Amino acid sequence: QVQLVESGGGLVQAGGSLRLSCTLSGRSFDSTDMGWFRQAPGKQREFVAVMWRGGSTYVVDSVKGRFTISRDNAKNTVYLQMNSLKPEDTAVYYCAADRNLPSLGAYAYRRSGSWDYWGQGTQVTVSS
């Protein structure tokens, strides 16, 4: 059974930083593509960042230069380092995993329906 467990959310002031972690169990992390989505109250879940198994990454324009996705294959964990946080970053952040995500040009990574597995979410609240 594949499981994703997120941690690291919390309350932070604008301009602060948080690092989210997501640990995968139940399948080989080395052969899994990983990503992050977020969902603010009253809004649809939106793509934030992706890291393919080969190491390629992509982050959405709204967080580019502030958020970084990385992975530690030895720990079966993907991270989302979030710096210079803004109140509009407030959301529940979800970790996602996929057995074989299409490449960057296919844009499949942007659609939540493209991903095979999901974590339970972790709340991030940024106060002004």
C-alpha positions in Angstrom: 0.0 0.0 0.0 1.5 3.3 -1.1 1.4 6.1 1.5 2.6 9.7 1.5 3.0 11.5 4.8 3.6 15.2 4.8 4.9 17.3 7.6 6.3 20.8 8.2 3.3 23.0 7.8 2.4 25.7 10.3 1.9 29.4 10.9 4.5 31.9 9.8 4.7 35.6 9.2 5.0 37.1 5.8 8.5 37.0 4.6 9.3 33.9 6.6 10.2 30.4 5.5 9.0 26.9 5.9 10.1 23.5 4.7 7.6 20.9 3.9 8.6 17.2 3.8 6.8 14.2 2.3 7.9 10.6 2.8 6.8 7.9 0.5 6.3 4.2 1.5 5.0 1.2 -0.3 6.9 1.6 -3.6 10.3 2.4 -4.9 11.1 6.1 -4.4 13.8 6.1 -7.1 11.2 5.2 -9.7 8.6 7.7 -8.6 7.9 11.2 -9.8 7.0 13.6 -7.0 5.2 16.9 -6.7 3.4 19.4 -4.6 -0.1 21.0 -5.0 -2.0 23.4 -2.8 -5.6 24.4 -2.2 -6.7 27.6 -0.7 -10.2 28.0 0.8 -12.9 28.2 -1.8 -10.4 27.5 -4.7 -9.4 24.6 -6.8 -6.3 22.6 -6.1 -3.4 24.0 -8.0 0.0 22.7 -9.1 3.0 24.1 -7.3 6.1 22.1 -8.2 7.3 18.8 -9.7 10.5 16.8 -9.5 10.9 13.9 -11.9 12.9 10.8 -10.9 15.7 11.9 -13.1 16.2 15.1 -11.2 14.4 17.6 -13.5 12.2 20.2 -11.8 9.6 22.7 -12.6 7.8 25.2 -10.3 4.8 27.4 -11.1 5.5 31.0 -12.0 3.8 32.4 -8.9 6.4 30.8 -6.6 9.4 30.8 -8.9 12.4 32.2 -7.1 10.8 31.6 -3.7 10.0 27.9 -3.6 12.4 25.0 -4.3 11.6 21.3 -4.7 14.2 18.7 -3.9 14.4 15.0 -3.1 16.5 12.7 -1.0 16.3 9.2 -2.4 18.1 7.8 0.6 15.3 9.0 2.8 12.4 8.4 0.4 11.5 12.1 0.9 10.7 15.1 -1.2 10.9 18.6 0.2 9.4 21.9 -0.7 11.5 24.8 0.7 9.3 27.9 0.8 11.0 31.3 1.3 9.7 34.9 1.3 6.2 33.6 2.0 3.2 35.8 1.3 -0.3 35.7 2.7 -1.5 34.4 -0.7 0.6 31.3 -0.2 -1.9 30.3 2.6 -3.3 26.9 1.7 -3.4 23.2 2.4 -0.3 21.8 0.7 -0.5 18.3 -0.7 2.2 15.9 -1.8 1.6 13.8 -4.9 3.4 10.9 -6.5 3.2 9.2 -9.8 4.5 6.0 -11.3 5.4 7.5 -14.6 4.6 11.2 -15.1 4.8 12.5 -18.7 7.6 14.9 -19.4 7.6 18.7 -19.0 6.2 19.4 -22.4 3.1 17.3 -22.0 1.8 19.6 -19.1 0.2 16.6 -17.5 2.0 17.4 -14.2 -0.3 20.5 -13.9 -3.5 18.4 -13.6 -4.3 16.8 -10.3 -6.0 13.9 -12.1 -2.6 12.9 -13.6 -1.2 11.9 -10.3 -1.5 8.4 -8.8 -1.1 9.0 -5.1 -1.8 11.8 -2.6 -0.9 12.7 0.9 -3.4 13.9 3.5 -2.2 17.6 3.3 -0.5 20.0 5.6 -1.8 23.5 6.5 0.4 26.5 5.7 -0.8 29.8 7.1 1.0 33.0 6.3 0.0 36.1 8.4 0.4 39.6 7.2 
